[in-house]
Amino acid sequence: MKVLVVGGGGREHALAWTLLQSDRVEEVFCSPGNGGTATMKNCKNIPLAVDDFVGAIDTVKKYKINLVVVGPEVPLSLGIVDRLRQEKIAVFGPTQAGAQIESSKSWAKEIMTLANVPTAKSQTFSDANSAQEYIQTQGAPIVIKADGLAAGKGVIVAMTLVEAIAAVDELLGDKPGKLVIEEYLTGSEVSVLAVTDGKTIRPLSPAQDHKRIGEGDTGKNTGGMGAYSPVPLVSDELMARIETEVLQPTLKALNQKNIDYRGVLYAGLMITPQGEPKVIEFNCRFGDPETQVVLPLLNTPLEEILIACVEQKLEQLPPIKYKAGSAVCVVVASGGYPDAYESGKAIAGIESAEQKGAIVFHAGTKLERDRVITSGGRVLGITAIGDNFDRAIASAYDALESIEFDKMYYRHDIGHKYR
C-alpha cells in the first residue's frame, strides 16, 4: 500500500519511518516533508503546503495512494479531513469539528464539562481588563492560555501576579480573541496518545515530554525538548482510570455533539500528588516529540492501527503490542529557540549518530544541494532504545555527540523525570 503523510516535522518523519518498517507499506509520500524524509528509502517528498487540500487530493489520485495520515493540527483545524472524505479518500484524523478540541481551548473545556472529566478550574475571557481582574481575585501561581492554536507555545504558567498580568497583555492585549485562565495544578505531566475510530478508543504507551527550554524544567514553554516512554509513574491501574475517567467519557461527549472522531485523541494530563489524573489539555493529533518515542517501541504494524480507525474496526484489532525496553528522544534546537533563531546552518554527523544505533528524526531541516541544513527551531530528535531508561538515555546522548551545527542547543537532562 501507499501512504501520504501530511506535514514536515519530526512527528511526520517518525510516522513515515514507522510505516516503512512494515512489508505491507511499499512507499510513503510526505507533503512537504523535510531533509530526513527526502533521503529515506521508499519515501518521496511532495512540495505542498499542509493547507493545500487540492494539491493533496491531486497527489492521492496521481500516485494511487491508499491512506492519508495528517500530522499537524493546522490542516486538521482547517478541515482537511472533511475535504478528503468528500472525495472518498481514506484519511486518518478528526474532522474540523473534532479538531476544535485543540483549536479552541474554551470549546475543549465545554467538552470536558459535558464529559465530567477531571480538569483544572477555569474561566474564559475575551477582554484583557476582565481577565486581569479575575487574576487579582485568584492570585498566583495561575495558568494563562491563548484560546487558539499556538504550536505548543501559547501557554504561560505565571508564578506571580506581575507575570500573570503581563501574560494577559502578551497573549490578548487589545487583539480580538479569547483567553482561558486556569488554576495551577501540581504533580507530574503525562501524555497519553489514544487512537479512536469514533466508537472504540485505545491508549498507546504513555510518554512524558519536557516542554521547558531550560534544564531543570525552567524557562519558556516550547513545542517539546525531549520525551521518553513508557512512563513508570503510569501503572496499569492508573492507565485503567485514565481510560474510564478521561478517554471514554470524552469520546462519548464528542459523540453527543454528533462528531465522528477518527484519529488521535491526545490527553495532556497532570497526575496529582494524590495520584489523580486531571486533564490539562486535549490535542487532536500525534504529539511531538512523544511520537518519536512511542512509535519506535510499537510492535503492531502502525498501518493496521490507522486503517482500523479509518474503517471503524478498532474493536476487532488484537491488543496493541510493544517491544521490550525504553525509548528516549533528545531534541536538538537552533540557538535562540523558542525566540528568534537563525536557519541555513549545515548539519554534520547524522550518519555517525545513526551508526551508533540512534534513530535521527528530522524536524526543522531541508535538503539543499546534497547538504542537510537547518530550517526551523527544533531541528532534530535523537531517539535511542535501550533495555532500560539509563541505557536509552546514555545511548541518545552518546549519539548526540556526533551531531554538529552552528549554535545548536539541547538539554542535558532529558529523561531525568523517570526517576
C-alpha positions as a printed NumPy array, in Angstrom:
array([[  0.   ,   0.   ,   0.   ],
       [  0.978,   3.65 ,  -0.438],
       [  0.572,   6.288,   2.265],
       [  0.64 ,  10.088,   2.199],
       [  1.821,  11.741,   5.433],
       [  0.826,  15.403,   5.613],
       [  3.363,  17.561,   7.456],
       [  7.073,  18.227,   7.648],
       [  8.237,  17.885,  11.243],
       [  9.8  ,  15.28 ,  13.494],
       [  6.427,  13.67 ,  14.129],
       [  5.857,  13.183,  10.408],
       [  9.339,  11.731,   9.899],
       [  8.587,   9.288,  12.742],
       [  5.251,   8.362,  11.164],
       [  6.854,   7.769,   7.759],
       [  9.762,   5.808,   9.269],
       [  7.406,   3.59 ,  11.286],
       [  5.076,   2.932,   8.355],
       [  8.033,   1.852,   6.217],
       [  9.019,  -0.789,   8.783],
       [  6.053,  -2.827,   7.505],
       [  6.35 ,  -5.074,   4.464],
       [  2.807,  -4.067,   3.609],
       [  3.801,  -0.411,   3.019],
       [  5.697,  -0.077,  -0.26 ],
       [  6.018,   3.694,  -0.445],
       [  5.376,   6.772,   1.698],
       [  4.902,  10.303,   0.38 ],
       [  5.401,  13.315,   2.654],
       [  3.966,  16.745,   1.979],
       [  6.055,  18.778,   2.349],
       [  8.399,  16.502,   4.332],
       [ 11.888,  17.546,   5.419],
       [ 15.561,  16.737,   4.897],
       [ 15.179,  13.378,   6.598],
       [ 12.211,  12.157,   4.616],
       [ 13.922,  13.41 ,   1.44 ],
       [ 16.787,  10.949,   1.961],
       [ 14.835,   7.967,   3.331],
       [ 14.462,   4.882,   1.129],
       [ 10.999,   4.407,  -0.428],
       [  9.979,   7.892,   0.709],
       [  9.255,  10.84 ,  -1.565],
       [  8.688,  14.467,  -0.64 ],
       [  5.856,  16.347,  -2.361],
       [  6.345,  20.151,  -2.216],
       [  2.903,  21.081,  -0.963],
       [  1.81 ,  23.344,   1.863],
       [ -0.124,  21.489,   4.565],
       [ -3.212,  23.575,   3.763],
       [ -3.129,  22.818,   0.029],
       [ -6.112,  20.484,   0.034],
       [ -6.492,  20.442,  -3.744],
       [ -2.831,  19.522,  -4.084],
       [ -3.276,  16.713,  -1.573],
       [ -6.241,  15.317,  -3.489],
       [ -4.324,  15.507,  -6.766],
       [ -1.343,  13.735,  -5.161],
       [ -3.555,  10.911,  -3.897],
       [ -5.023,  10.407,  -7.347],
       [ -1.714,  10.729,  -9.21 ],
       [  0.187,   8.202,  -7.106],
       [ -2.815,   5.953,  -6.295],
       [ -2.351,   6.467,  -2.564],
       [ -4.393,   4.218,  -0.268],
       [ -4.274,   6.163,   3.001],
       [ -3.63 ,   9.743,   4.117],
       [ -2.286,  10.424,   7.619],
       [ -2.5  ,  14.032,   8.782],
       [  0.246,  15.009,  11.211],
       [ -0.139,  18.685,  12.244],
       [ -3.066,  20.361,  13.947],
       [ -3.325,  23.276,  11.477],
       [ -4.683,  21.355,   8.446],
       [ -6.96 ,  19.378,  10.763],
       [ -8.381,  22.591,  12.202],
       [ -8.891,  23.909,   8.66 ],
       [-10.909,  20.865,   7.608],
       [ -8.554,  18.747,   5.501],
       [-10.261,  15.54 ,   6.648],
       [-13.709,  16.825,   5.664],
       [-12.391,  17.745,   2.222],
       [-10.66 ,  14.398,   1.642],
       [-13.672,  12.441,   2.848],
       [-15.792,  14.281,   0.266],
       [-13.512,  12.691,  -2.348],
       [-13.944,   9.23 ,  -0.745],
       [-10.268,   9.238,   0.284],
       [ -9.293,   7.149,   3.328],
       [ -7.843,   9.579,   5.855],
       [ -6.707,   9.234,   9.464],
       [ -7.543,  12.29 ,  11.529],
       [-10.556,  14.057,  13.055],
       [-12.881,  16.337,  11.134],
       [-12.759,  20.109,  11.551],
       [-15.485,  19.87 ,  14.199],
       [-13.487,  17.311,  16.16 ],
       [-10.246,  19.269,  15.805],
       [-11.816,  22.057,  17.867],
       [-10.712,  20.056,  20.888],
       [ -7.269,  21.541,  20.195],
       [ -8.011,  24.623,  18.108],
       [-10.269,  26.123,  20.794],
       [ -9.349,  25.657,  24.441],
       [-12.659,  27.171,  25.532],
       [-14.588,  24.644,  23.403],
       [-12.431,  21.852,  24.808],
       [-13.388,  22.975,  28.306],
       [-17.049,  22.719,  27.309],
       [-16.443,  19.144,  26.168],
       [-14.68 ,  18.33 ,  29.425],
       [-17.61 ,  19.723,  31.385],
       [-20.062,  17.685,  29.291],
       [-17.906,  14.577,  29.796],
       [-17.424,  15.323,  33.504],
       [-13.712,  14.621,  33.223],
       [-11.378,  15.845,  35.977],
       [ -9.661,  19.071,  34.932],
       [ -8.459,  22.398,  36.292],
       [-10.997,  25.019,  37.329],
       [-11.089,  27.721,  34.65 ],
       [-12.845,  30.714,  33.136],
       [-12.788,  32.148,  29.621],
       [-12.333,  35.858,  28.836],
       [-12.471,  37.959,  25.69 ],
       [-11.159,  41.237,  27.11 ],
       [ -7.941,  41.914,  28.981],
       [ -9.411,  44.007,  31.808],
       [-11.852,  41.314,  32.921],
       [ -9.11 ,  38.683,  32.713],
       [ -6.754,  40.758,  34.839],
       [ -9.455,  41.469,  37.415],
       [-10.126,  37.731,  37.672],
       [ -6.435,  37.029,  38.156],
       [ -6.316,  39.547,  41.004],
       [ -9.089,  37.629,  42.784],
       [ -7.497,  34.214,  42.193],
       [ -3.863,  35.02 ,  42.944],
       [ -0.77 ,  33.246,  41.666],
       [  0.527,  30.841,  40.518],
       [ -2.003,  30.676,  37.707],
       [ -2.085,  29.488,  34.074],
       [ -2.976,  31.703,  31.101],
       [ -3.754,  30.057,  27.758],
       [ -4.382,  31.551,  24.332],
       [ -7.634,  30.103,  23.023],
       [ -6.429,  29.141,  19.541],
       [ -3.528,  27.195,  18.078],
       [ -0.083,  28.33 ,  19.214],
       [  2.287,  25.464,  18.257],
       [  2.678,  24.405,  21.882],
       [  3.804,  27.872,  22.987],
       [  0.515,  29.638,  23.778],
       [  0.551,  28.743,  27.465],
       [  2.137,  30.856,  30.183],
       [  2.496,  29.485,  33.708],
       [  2.674,  32.655,  35.796],
       [  4.228,  32.214,  39.226],
       [  3.494,  35.807,  40.304],
       [  0.659,  38.285,  39.764],
       [  3.018,  40.561,  37.826],
       [  3.823,  37.705,  35.416],
       [  0.142,  36.837,  35.099],
       [ -0.928,  40.394,  34.247],
       [  1.892,  40.647,  31.702],
       [  0.817,  37.293,  30.204],
       [ -2.667,  38.634,  29.533],
       [ -1.183,  41.618,  27.696],
       [  1.131,  39.338,  25.709],
       [ -1.479,  36.778,  24.676],
       [ -4.525,  39.04 ,  24.294],
       [ -3.934,  42.754,  24.86 ],
       [ -6.217,  44.762,  22.573],
       [ -6.429,  41.959,  19.983],
       [ -9.716,  40.138,  19.344],
       [ -9.739,  36.657,  20.78 ],
       [-10.14 ,  34.683,  23.963],
       [ -8.07 ,  33.565,  26.922],
       [ -8.654,  30.592,  29.169],
       [ -7.381,  31.179,  32.698],
       [ -6.926,  28.081,  34.819],
       [ -5.925,  27.118,  38.3  ],
       [ -2.339,  25.968,  38.685],
       [ -2.071,  22.192,  39.059],
       [  0.852,  20.433,  40.688],
       [  2.172,  16.955,  40.017],
       [  3.738,  15.141,  37.052],
       [  2.697,  15.747,  33.468],
       [  1.998,  12.732,  31.265],
       [  0.986,  12.486,  27.611],
       [ -1.433,   9.73 ,  26.635],
       [ -1.937,   9.416,  22.887],
       [ -5.038,   7.359,  22.217],
       [ -6.316,   6.152,  18.847],
       [-10.019,   6.007,  18.157],
       [-12.41 ,   5.083,  15.354],
       [-15.188,   7.163,  16.877],
       [-16.656,   4.194,  18.738],
       [-13.73 ,   2.448,  20.438],
       [-10.691,   4.167,  21.952],
       [ -7.311,   2.628,  22.817],
       [ -4.401,   4.358,  24.521],
       [ -0.874,   3.927,  23.212],
       [  2.129,   3.676,  25.518],
       [  2.266,   6.79 ,  27.761],
       [  5.061,   9.313,  27.32 ],
       [  6.475,  12.222,  29.263],
       [  7.509,  15.408,  27.481],
       [  9.981,  18.101,  28.593],
       [  8.305,  21.32 ,  27.491],
       [ 10.55 ,  23.967,  29.026],
       [ 13.589,  25.242,  27.145],
       [ 15.91 ,  25.168,  30.156],
       [ 17.361,  22.335,  32.17 ],
       [ 15.528,  21.505,  35.354],
       [ 12.31 ,  22.435,  33.528],
       [ 12.985,  26.169,  33.595],
       [ 12.396,  28.969,  31.106],
       [  9.848,  29.344,  28.344],
       [  7.499,  26.684,  27.065],
       [  8.456,  25.118,  23.743],
       [  6.974,  22.568,  21.381],
       [  8.927,  19.978,  23.411],
       [ 12.645,  19.479,  24.068],
       [ 12.579,  15.725,  24.546],
       [ 10.493,  12.797,  25.725],
       [ 10.608,   9.242,  26.981],
       [  8.291,   6.232,  27.019],
       [  6.865,   4.269,  28.746],
       [  6.271,   6.212,  31.989],
       [  6.898,   4.245,  35.202],
       [  4.501,   6.556,  37.043],
       [  1.611,   5.267,  34.908],
       [  0.773,   1.863,  36.324],
       [ -1.772,  -0.469,  34.761],
       [ -4.235,   0.668,  37.413],
       [ -3.688,   4.346,  36.623],
       [ -3.998,   3.718,  32.886],
       [ -7.311,   1.962,  33.521],
       [ -8.512,   5.06 ,  35.389],
       [ -7.37 ,   7.32 ,  32.543],
       [ -9.365,   5.189,  30.117],
       [-12.542,   5.126,  32.18 ],
       [-12.413,   8.639,  33.672],
       [-10.924,  10.618,  30.774],
       [-10.754,   8.931,  27.365],
       [-14.05 ,   7.055,  27.178],
       [-16.189,   9.896,  28.627],
       [-14.575,  12.4  ,  26.239],
       [-15.287,  10.202,  23.23 ],
       [-18.874,   9.822,  24.439],
       [-19.197,  13.617,  24.757],
       [-17.886,  14.058,  21.215],
       [-20.479,  11.554,  20.029],
       [-23.169,  13.56 ,  21.849],
       [-22.066,  16.522,  19.719],
       [-22.563,  14.323,  16.611],
       [-18.828,  14.373,  15.914],
       [-17.413,  11.36 ,  14.09 ],
       [-13.89 ,  11.415,  15.554],
       [-11.423,   9.047,  13.873],
       [ -7.839,   9.807,  14.736],
       [ -5.674,  10.573,  17.748],
       [ -7.143,  11.957,  20.94 ],
       [ -4.11 ,  13.153,  22.869],
       [ -4.692,  13.794,  26.566],
       [ -2.159,  16.035,  28.271],
       [ -2.571,  15.042,  31.905],
       [ -1.368,  16.139,  35.309],
       [ -1.025,  13.282,  37.774],
       [ -1.563,  14.994,  41.094],
       [  0.393,  14.124,  44.262],
       [ -2.686,  12.127,  45.285],
       [ -2.43 ,  10.039,  42.112],
       [ -5.462,  11.628,  40.411],
       [ -5.342,  12.16 ,  36.618],
       [ -6.506,  15.653,  35.624],
       [ -6.711,  16.927,  32.048],
       [ -4.516,  19.924,  31.243],
       [ -5.453,  19.949,  27.57 ],
       [ -6.501,  17.799,  24.645],
       [ -4.792,  17.704,  21.267],
       [ -6.245,  16.317,  18.046],
       [ -3.077,  14.693,  16.641],
       [  0.052,  12.742,  17.471],
       [  2.329,  14.579,  19.902],
       [  5.763,  15.876,  19.014],
       [  8.225,  14.687,  20.357],
       [  6.141,  11.978,  22.064],
       [  5.561,  10.227,  18.725],
       [  9.331,   9.853,  18.349],
       [  9.458,   7.598,  21.441],
       [  6.067,   5.864,  21.285],
       [  6.213,   4.607,  17.688],
       [  9.747,   3.086,  17.753],
       [  8.539,   0.805,  20.579],
       [  5.469,  -0.318,  18.624],
       [  5.333,  -3.969,  17.561],
       [  1.867,  -3.906,  15.994],
       [  2.19 ,  -2.54 ,  12.426],
       [  1.164,   1.106,  12.509],
       [ -0.855,   0.933,   9.295],
       [ -3.051,  -1.8  ,  10.833],
       [ -3.957,   0.538,  13.692],
       [ -4.615,   3.509,  11.408],
       [ -6.74 ,   1.533,   8.945],
       [ -8.759,   0.002,  11.792],
       [ -9.578,   3.539,  12.952],
       [-10.481,   4.785,   9.476],
       [-12.708,   1.755,   8.796],
       [-14.217,   1.822,  12.307],
       [-12.941,  -1.682,  13.099],
       [-10.723,  -0.811,  16.064],
       [-12.685,  -3.078,  18.387],
       [-11.699,  -6.048,  16.178],
       [ -7.975,  -5.225,  16.3  ],
       [ -5.949,  -7.528,  18.612],
       [ -4.291,  -5.849,  21.622],
       [ -1.57 ,  -3.397,  20.578],
       [  1.883,  -4.852,  21.282],
       [  5.196,  -3.193,  22.108],
       [  8.867,  -4.081,  22.134],
       [ 10.552,  -4.541,  25.492],
       [ 12.644,  -1.661,  26.764],
       [ 12.541,   2.115,  26.917],
       [ 12.851,   4.906,  24.369],
       [ 14.294,   8.385,  24.879],
       [ 14.333,  11.301,  22.429],
       [ 16.529,  14.384,  22.848],
       [ 15.56 ,  17.366,  20.7  ],
       [ 18.355,  19.442,  19.173],
       [ 17.267,  23.027,  18.542],
       [ 18.595,  26.14 ,  16.861],
       [ 20.241,  28.575,  19.257],
       [ 17.711,  31.198,  20.358],
       [ 14.652,  28.944,  20.093],
       [ 11.806,  29.407,  21.104],
       [ 12.571,  33.067,  20.304],
       [ 14.409,  34.305,  17.219],
       [ 16.932,  31.927,  15.67 ],
       [ 18.987,  31.589,  12.502],
       [ 18.443,  28.981,   9.78 ],
       [ 20.568,  27.634,   6.955],
       [ 23.222,  26.001,   9.152],
       [ 24.884,  22.897,   7.68 ],
       [ 24.398,  19.793,   9.853],
       [ 27.192,  17.247,  10.253],
       [ 27.337,  13.854,  11.948],
       [ 23.887,  12.416,  11.231],
       [ 25.264,   9.199,   9.721],
       [ 27.698,   8.791,  12.625],
       [ 24.844,   9.16 ,  15.112],
       [ 22.839,   6.531,  13.249],
       [ 25.836,   4.182,  13.172],
       [ 25.806,   4.352,  16.97 ],
       [ 22.291,   2.89 ,  16.891],
       [ 20.206,   6.045,  17.235],
       [ 17.243,   6.952,  15.063],
       [ 17.679,  10.537,  13.895],
       [ 14.284,  12.073,  13.227],
       [ 14.449,  15.322,  11.285],
       [ 12.183,  18.226,  12.191],
       [ 13.406,  21.643,  11.054],
       [ 15.692,  20.514,   8.224],
       [ 15.779,  20.605,   4.448],
       [ 17.956,  19.087,   1.76 ],
       [ 19.867,  21.691,  -0.224],
       [ 22.347,  20.591,  -2.891],
       [ 23.044,  17.273,  -1.147],
       [ 23.526,  19.003,   2.206],
       [ 21.106,  18.827,   5.117],
       [ 20.671,  22.288,   6.633],
       [ 18.619,  23.729,   9.47 ],
       [ 15.268,  25.293,   8.621],
       [ 13.404,  25.513,  11.929],
       [ 13.561,  25.966,  15.671],
       [ 13.519,  22.308,  16.609],
       [ 15.95 ,  20.694,  14.19 ],
       [ 16.467,  17.012,  15.076],
       [ 15.179,  14.411,  17.504],
       [ 17.786,  11.859,  18.559],
       [ 15.903,   8.719,  19.629],
       [ 17.517,   5.715,  21.283],
       [ 16.045,   2.466,  22.594],
       [ 17.571,   0.589,  25.498],
       [ 16.854,  -2.313,  27.839],
       [ 16.148,   0.316,  30.49 ],
       [ 15.983,   4.093,  30.761],
       [ 19.58 ,   4.58 ,  31.871],
       [ 20.861,   2.75 ,  28.802],
       [ 18.475,   4.53 ,  26.461],
       [ 19.469,   7.929,  27.862],
       [ 23.169,   7.096,  27.613],
       [ 22.752,   5.892,  24.015],
       [ 20.855,   9.007,  22.953],
       [ 23.469,  11.359,  24.376],
       [ 26.345,   9.266,  23.016],
       [ 24.845,   9.539,  19.517],
       [ 24.181,  13.238,  20.016],
       [ 27.912,  13.85 ,  20.462],
       [ 28.28 ,  13.148,  16.726],
       [ 25.866,  15.909,  15.701],
       [ 27.242,  19.339,  14.899],
       [ 25.864,  22.612,  13.57 ],
       [ 26.482,  26.244,  14.448],
       [ 24.725,  27.429,  17.634],
       [ 22.991,  24.09 ,  18.253],
       [ 21.283,  23.71 ,  21.621],
       [ 19.844,  20.822,  23.596],
       [ 19.005,  19.959,  27.171],
       [ 21.364,  17.635,  29.012],
       [ 18.722,  16.307,  31.416],
       [ 16.13 ,  14.649,  29.171],
       [ 14.789,  11.57 ,  30.927],
       [ 15.576,  12.763,  34.411],
       [ 11.899,  12.709,  35.334],
       [ 11.571,   8.935,  35.119],
       [ 13.346,   8.555,  38.434]])
